[in-house]
Amino acid sequence: MSSSRDFVYKLNFALYGLIQAPMLWSKTLREFLLNLGFRAVGYEGSTFVLRKDGMKLTLVTYVDDLQL
């Protein structure tokens, strides 16, 4: 059995350190939450609500590291 030292891994994509990182991270998180059944609320789309079995879960997200 070979160990991980016998392999070379190629990084296809990275989110961190890019100017677009906050936008890409927000998009990835949004898609994930929508697939779980959350509904985006509000103009910015950073608040998500999930209603299930008579319960309500509100999730507010904030992505930092904005560069202008």
C-alpha positions in Angstrom: 0.0 0.0 0.0 1.4 3.4 -1.0 1.5 6.4 1.3 0.3 9.9 0.6 4.0 10.8 0.1 3.9 8.9 -3.2 1.3 11.2 -4.7 1.4 14.7 -6.1 -1.8 16.7 -5.7 -2.8 19.5 -8.1 -4.9 22.3 -6.7 -7.6 23.0 -9.2 -9.2 26.0 -7.5 -8.7 28.1 -4.4 -11.1 30.6 -2.8 -8.7 32.3 -0.3 -6.5 35.1 -1.4 -8.4 36.0 -4.5 -10.2 39.4 -5.0 -13.3 37.4 -5.8 -13.1 35.2 -2.7 -15.9 36.8 -0.7 -18.3 36.6 -3.7 -17.3 33.0 -4.5 -17.6 31.9 -0.9 -21.1 33.6 -0.6 -22.2 31.9 -3.8 -21.0 28.5 -2.6 -22.6 28.9 0.8 -25.9 30.2 -0.7 -26.1 27.2 -3.1 -25.4 24.8 -0.2 -28.1 26.3 2.0 -30.7 26.4 -0.8 -30.0 22.7 -1.5 -30.7 22.0 2.2 -34.1 23.6 1.9 -33.4 27.1 3.2 -35.1 30.1 1.6 -33.2 33.3 1.0 -34.8 36.4 2.6 -34.2 40.0 2.0 -32.5 42.0 -0.7 -28.9 41.0 0.1 -29.5 37.3 0.3 -27.4 36.9 3.4 -30.4 35.8 5.6 -31.8 32.3 5.2 -34.8 30.7 6.8 -35.7 27.1 7.1 -39.2 26.0 8.3 -39.6 22.4 9.1 -42.0 20.4 11.4 -43.4 23.6 12.9 -40.0 25.1 13.7 -38.2 28.0 12.2 -34.5 28.4 11.9 -33.1 31.8 10.8 -29.5 31.9 9.7 -27.7 35.2 9.1 -24.4 35.0 7.2 -21.6 37.5 6.8 -18.6 37.1 4.6 -15.6 39.2 5.7 -12.4 40.1 3.9 -13.8 42.6 1.4 -11.2 44.3 -0.7 -11.9 47.5 -2.6 
